Amino acid sequence: MGIFKKKIVKPVPEECRGMKIKIMSSTCTGEKTIGFYNRNTREIMYPELVKSDSDVEAFYEKYGLKK
């Protein structure tokens, strides 16, 4: 057991390749989510909750993407 964890980069899911990443906000609660935006269905795929800017950075790092 080490102090430092190795960052695991996940591959972008096959069905999400070529999609843009978008942050959407709920009209009721103002809760923000980030994920891969499907233009055809107007849905976010693989959504994750965003509480701060570090959550956005973590999403990009998780998939090995650049802003």
Secondary structure, 3 states (H helix, E strand, C coil): CCCCCCCCCCCCCHHHCCCEEEEEECCCCCCEEEEEEECCCCEEEEEEEECCHHHHHHHHHHCCCCC
